[in-house]
């Protein structure tokens, strides 16, 4: 099993590759494809942890990103298509 830091690096690359593969034309498009990824991740969590565990994990993430320090987070283009 990889360490949490290694998993973060791998996840960042996977999300970047996913967004680029979807070829969004705008930040709004990127938001839509990220919402689809979140939905699919939720379903995968249900399979891995059961529905209660998946809901708890998603609620934990929601609480984490609701912190004020993330209020001005912005998605920046990584590559041009």
Secondary structure by P-SEA (a helix, b strand, c coil): cccaaaaaaaaaaaaaaaaaaaccccaaaaaaaaaaaaaaaaaaaaaaccaaaaaaaaaaaaaaacccccccccccccccc
